[in-house]
Amino acid sequence: MGFRFGDHPLAFFWDEIAAEIGAGGFCDQFLYLFGTPVLELNRCLAHWSFLLPQPEKERWVIGRNAYGALLVLEEPSRLVW
């Protein structure tokens, strides 16, 4: 799967969602979400930090689309549901 939330209280929730929806291509391969290959895109965030407000915040790339747009989760360690 690629994504692990460690000992976050909601990590069990992610495991259930991952089992149900999986990771990979969605919408006829237009979206790619949650798989190991998107973890490699985290390097882009450091190079493009000038585009992001508050570049010191923790961010993870969790998906991309066919046009190259990135889906970014901001401050994953502060997730509260």
Secondary structure as the mmCIF struct_conf table of DSSP 4:
data_model
#
loop_
_struct_conf.conf_type_id
_struct_conf.id
_struct_conf.beg_label_comp_id
_struct_conf.beg_label_asym_id
_struct_conf.beg_label_seq_id
_struct_conf.end_label_comp_id
_struct_conf.end_label_asym_id
_struct_conf.end_label_seq_id
TURN_TY1_P TURN_TY1_P1 GLY A 6 ASP A 7
TURN_TY1_P TURN_TY1_P2 PRO A 9 LEU A 10
HELX_RH_AL_P HELX_RH_AL_P1 ALA A 11 ILE A 21
BEND BEND1 ALA A 23 ALA A 23
STRN STRN1 GLY A 24 PHE A 26
TURN_TY1_P TURN_TY1_P3 CYS A 27 PHE A 30
STRN STRN2 LEU A 31 LEU A 33
BEND BEND2 PHE A 34 GLY A 35
HELX_RH_AL_P HELX_RH_AL_P2 THR A 36 LEU A 39
TURN_TY1_P TURN_TY1_P4 GLU A 40 LEU A 41
HELX_RH_AL_P HELX_RH_AL_P3 ASN A 42 HIS A 47
TURN_TY1_P TURN_TY1_P5 TRP A 48 TRP A 48
HELX_RH_3T_P HELX_RH_3T_P1 SER A 49 LEU A 51
BEND BEND3 LEU A 52 GLN A 54
TURN_TY1_P TURN_TY1_P6 PRO A 55 GLU A 56
BEND BEND4 LYS A 57 LYS A 57
STRN STRN3 ARG A 59 ASN A 65
TURN_TY1_P TURN_TY1_P7 ALA A 66 TYR A 67
HELX_LH_PP_P HELX_LH_PP_P1 ALA A 69 ALA A 69
STRN STRN4 LEU A 70 GLU A 74
HELX_RH_3T_P HELX_RH_3T_P2 PRO A 76 ARG A 78
#
